[in-house]
Amino acid sequence: MKLIDGWKAAWRYHVVLAAAALAALNFVQAHPEVVGLVGQILPADRMKQLNELAPLAIIFLRLIAQPKATAAVQAAAAANPTAPAAPADPSKEPS
């Protein structure tokens, strides 16, 4: 397995942020002691709705071009001399 070039800057992609939010939401739902704390802010029915819609949002966000994030990832890859530079073609964004 090879990580994408500039993987340390990949947090700038909306899809990475959405996947992290989904992971956090699933963590909260899996731990009843945390659900009580978060339940004061986010009701259980709203958490369920977010959990159902998040995978669709991740797919949608992956399809959106993000030139600023891609440029940042490419710059991070260029700053790392051991890794080959990311392609300049925005249609070849990392997954």
Residue frames relative to the residue before (quaternion, step in Angstrom):
aa qw qx qy qz dx dy dz
M 1.0000 0.0000 0.0000 0.0000 0.00 0.00 0.00
K 0.1153 -0.7767 0.6180 0.0393 3.55 -0.97 0.93
L 0.3819 -0.7110 0.5433 0.2313 3.54 -0.88 0.95
I 0.5901 -0.5601 0.4341 0.3867 3.54 -1.22 0.45
D 0.5691 -0.5640 0.4615 0.3808 3.55 -1.20 0.50
G 0.8181 0.1919 -0.1631 0.5170 3.57 -0.93 0.89
W 0.2006 0.8365 -0.4947 0.1236 3.59 1.14 0.55
K 0.6026 0.5751 -0.3686 0.4126 3.61 1.10 -0.53
A 0.7002 0.4279 -0.2607 0.5087 3.60 1.19 -0.45
A 0.4294 0.7395 -0.4389 0.2758 3.60 1.28 -0.01
W 0.5094 0.6472 -0.4310 0.3687 3.62 1.18 -0.30
R 0.5770 0.6065 -0.3759 0.3974 3.60 1.21 -0.34
Y 0.5715 0.5776 -0.3869 0.4360 3.58 1.22 -0.34
H 0.5244 -0.6476 0.4564 0.3118 3.57 -0.93 0.91
V 0.6353 0.5460 -0.3377 0.4292 3.57 1.00 -0.76
V 0.6341 0.5144 -0.3344 0.4707 3.60 1.04 -0.69
L 0.6501 0.5069 -0.3132 0.4715 3.58 0.98 -0.81
A 0.6573 0.5012 -0.3105 0.4693 3.60 0.98 -0.83
A 0.6477 0.5046 -0.3248 0.4694 3.59 0.97 -0.77
A 0.6378 0.5112 -0.3263 0.4748 3.60 1.03 -0.72
A 0.6387 0.5126 -0.3233 0.4740 3.59 1.02 -0.76
L 0.6437 0.5067 -0.3226 0.4742 3.59 1.00 -0.78
A 0.6350 0.5178 -0.3300 0.4687 3.59 0.98 -0.79
A 0.6531 0.5030 -0.3115 0.4726 3.59 0.96 -0.82
L 0.6445 0.5182 -0.3166 0.4647 3.58 0.98 -0.82
N 0.6616 0.4910 -0.3038 0.4785 3.58 0.97 -0.81
F 0.6075 0.5405 -0.3492 0.4657 3.59 1.07 -0.67
V 0.6553 0.5154 -0.3073 0.4589 3.55 0.93 -0.94
Q 0.6901 0.4793 -0.2860 0.4607 3.58 0.90 -0.89
A 0.6702 0.5077 -0.2984 0.4516 3.60 1.10 -0.60
H 0.7418 0.3425 -0.2028 0.5397 3.59 1.19 -0.39
P 0.3487 -0.7891 0.4684 0.1907 3.58 -0.17 1.29
E 0.6298 0.5466 -0.3533 0.4240 3.61 1.03 -0.67
V 0.6685 0.4717 -0.2975 0.4920 3.60 1.14 -0.54
V 0.5703 0.6090 -0.3808 0.3985 3.59 1.10 -0.67
G 0.6342 0.5431 -0.3324 0.4385 3.58 0.99 -0.76
L 0.6715 0.4884 -0.2948 0.4728 3.57 0.98 -0.81
V 0.7121 0.4343 -0.2545 0.4894 3.56 0.89 -0.94
G 0.5741 0.6281 -0.3643 0.3784 3.58 1.12 -0.63
Q 0.5917 0.5628 -0.3653 0.4469 3.56 1.19 -0.47
I 0.7139 0.4148 -0.2388 0.5111 3.58 1.14 -0.64
L 0.8040 0.1357 -0.0074 0.5789 3.54 0.93 -1.02
P 0.3530 -0.7607 0.4994 0.2177 3.64 -0.37 1.16
A 0.6574 -0.5497 0.3564 0.3723 3.57 -1.19 0.61
D 0.6580 0.5024 -0.3297 0.4538 3.61 0.94 -0.76
R 0.6366 0.5085 -0.3262 0.4793 3.60 1.11 -0.66
M 0.6153 0.5340 -0.3421 0.4682 3.60 1.07 -0.72
K 0.6441 0.5200 -0.3186 0.4617 3.56 0.99 -0.84
Q 0.6495 0.5128 -0.3164 0.4637 3.60 0.95 -0.84
L 0.6546 0.5042 -0.3097 0.4705 3.58 0.95 -0.86
N 0.6505 0.5205 -0.3108 0.4574 3.57 1.00 -0.83
E 0.6665 0.4917 -0.2983 0.4743 3.59 1.08 -0.66
L 0.7362 0.4313 -0.2285 0.4688 3.59 1.01 -0.80
A 0.5367 0.6723 -0.3955 0.3217 3.59 1.13 -0.53
P 0.6557 0.4952 -0.3544 0.4464 3.67 0.81 -0.74
L 0.6380 0.5088 -0.3327 0.4727 3.59 1.03 -0.69
A 0.6365 0.5190 -0.3270 0.4676 3.57 1.02 -0.75
I 0.6298 0.5295 -0.3374 0.4573 3.59 1.00 -0.77
I 0.6473 0.5019 -0.3206 0.4758 3.59 0.92 -0.84
F 0.6640 0.5073 -0.3000 0.4601 3.59 0.89 -0.94
L 0.6847 0.4917 -0.2903 0.4529 3.59 0.87 -0.93
R 0.6153 0.5486 -0.3509 0.4442 3.57 1.11 -0.59
L 0.6840 0.5008 -0.2792 0.4510 3.58 1.11 -0.62
I 0.5974 0.5717 -0.3563 0.4352 3.59 1.23 -0.37
A 0.4171 -0.6829 0.5403 0.2604 3.57 -0.94 0.91
Q 0.0647 -0.7907 0.6088 -0.0005 3.56 -0.94 0.93
P 0.1414 -0.8551 0.4911 0.0879 3.59 0.41 1.19
K 0.6387 0.5221 -0.3446 0.4479 3.62 0.98 -0.72
A 0.6666 0.4829 -0.3022 0.4807 3.58 0.95 -0.87
T 0.6385 0.5234 -0.3261 0.4604 3.58 0.98 -0.82
A 0.6453 0.5137 -0.3212 0.4653 3.60 0.97 -0.81
A 0.6532 0.5096 -0.3145 0.4634 3.59 0.99 -0.81
V 0.6513 0.4997 -0.3134 0.4774 3.58 0.99 -0.81
Q 0.6515 0.5046 -0.3126 0.4725 3.58 0.98 -0.80
A 0.6388 0.5151 -0.3273 0.4684 3.59 1.02 -0.76
A 0.6458 0.5074 -0.3183 0.4735 3.57 1.01 -0.78
A 0.6431 0.5110 -0.3186 0.4732 3.57 1.04 -0.76
A 0.6573 0.5077 -0.3072 0.4645 3.59 1.02 -0.79
A 0.6383 0.5322 -0.3201 0.4549 3.58 1.14 -0.63
N 0.6711 0.4378 -0.2823 0.5275 3.59 1.25 -0.40
P 0.2602 -0.8230 0.4795 0.1584 3.61 -0.12 1.20
T 0.6207 0.5569 -0.3583 0.4197 3.62 1.15 -0.32
A 0.6981 0.4222 -0.2663 0.5133 3.56 1.19 -0.40
P 0.4935 -0.6365 0.4847 0.3411 3.60 -1.02 0.65
A 0.5710 -0.6069 0.4283 0.3496 3.58 -1.11 0.65
A 0.5210 -0.6274 0.4827 0.3193 3.54 -1.14 0.71
P 0.5873 -0.5809 0.4103 0.3864 3.61 -1.10 0.54
A 0.4784 -0.6869 0.4744 0.2723 3.57 -1.05 0.76
D 0.5763 0.5986 -0.3686 0.4166 3.57 1.25 -0.36
P 0.3865 -0.7554 0.4750 0.2332 3.65 -0.48 1.15
S 0.5954 0.5652 -0.3842 0.4223 3.61 1.13 -0.36
K 0.6828 0.4432 -0.2793 0.5092 3.56 1.27 -0.19
E 0.1428 0.8103 -0.5471 0.1542 3.55 1.01 0.88
P 0.5405 -0.6207 0.4477 0.3495 3.61 -1.08 0.60
S 0.5118 -0.6435 0.4787 0.3080 3.57 -1.17 0.56
